[in-house]
Amino acid sequence: MAITRLKRKERKNRARANNRVARIKQLTKVPVIKNVDVEAIKASFAANAQN
């Protein structure tokens, strides 16, 4: 007896699963924490404002 595979449904289910995994990965992704010297940035803006 032949087996009929529902190819369109299979593709749709795979796409849903992949989208779900991608969404979860995006939500759990944490930005890189950089050590930023705020005072140095303010000083550079002040220097540029005077020029």
MARMI-474406 format. One record per residue (C-alpha): residue number from 1; x, y, z. Coordinates in nm, 2 decimals, padded with zeros to 4 digits, always signed. Each point is the difference from the previous one (the first is absolute). Layout:
% MARMI-474406
{pt NUM,{X,Y,Z}}
...
END
This chain:
% MARMI-474406
{pt 1,{+00.00,+00.00,+00.00}}
{pt 2,{+00.14,+00.34,-00.10}}
{pt 3,{+00.05,+00.27,+00.25}}
{pt 4,{-00.10,+00.36,-00.09}}
{pt 5,{+00.21,+00.26,+00.15}}
{pt 6,{-00.16,+00.34,+00.06}}
{pt 7,{+00.30,+00.20,-00.13}}
{pt 8,{-00.16,+00.34,+00.02}}
{pt 9,{-00.12,-00.05,+00.36}}
{pt 10,{+00.35,-00.14,+00.09}}
{pt 11,{+00.16,+00.31,-00.14}}
{pt 12,{-00.24,+00.23,+00.18}}
{pt 13,{+00.06,-00.18,+00.33}}
{pt 14,{+00.38,+00.02,-00.04}}
{pt 15,{-00.03,+00.37,-00.08}}
{pt 16,{-00.21,+00.05,+00.31}}
{pt 17,{+00.25,-00.19,+00.22}}
{pt 18,{+00.29,+00.19,-00.14}}
{pt 19,{-00.17,+00.34,+00.05}}
{pt 20,{-00.08,-00.10,+00.35}}
{pt 21,{+00.36,-00.09,+00.08}}
{pt 22,{+00.12,+00.32,-00.17}}
{pt 23,{-00.24,+00.21,+00.21}}
{pt 24,{+00.11,-00.17,+00.32}}
{pt 25,{+00.37,+00.06,-00.09}}
{pt 26,{-00.07,+00.36,-00.07}}
{pt 27,{-00.18,+00.05,+00.33}}
{pt 28,{+00.28,-00.16,+00.20}}
{pt 29,{+00.28,+00.18,-00.19}}
{pt 30,{+00.19,+00.24,+00.24}}
{pt 31,{+00.18,+00.30,-00.15}}
{pt 32,{+00.37,+00.03,+00.06}}
{pt 33,{+00.08,+00.20,+00.31}}
{pt 34,{+00.27,+00.24,-00.07}}
{pt 35,{+00.18,+00.22,+00.26}}
{pt 36,{-00.08,+00.35,-00.11}}
{pt 37,{+00.16,+00.30,+00.15}}
{pt 38,{-00.29,+00.25,+00.00}}
{pt 39,{+00.21,+00.29,+00.12}}
{pt 40,{+00.25,-00.04,-00.29}}
{pt 41,{-00.29,+00.00,-00.25}}
{pt 42,{-00.14,+00.32,+00.16}}
{pt 43,{+00.35,+00.16,-00.02}}
{pt 44,{+00.03,-00.09,-00.37}}
{pt 45,{-00.34,+00.15,-00.07}}
{pt 46,{+00.10,+00.32,+00.18}}
{pt 47,{+00.33,+00.01,-00.20}}
{pt 48,{-00.19,-00.04,-00.32}}
{pt 49,{-00.25,+00.27,+00.09}}
{pt 50,{+00.28,+00.25,+00.06}}
{pt 51,{+00.16,-00.07,-00.34}}
END
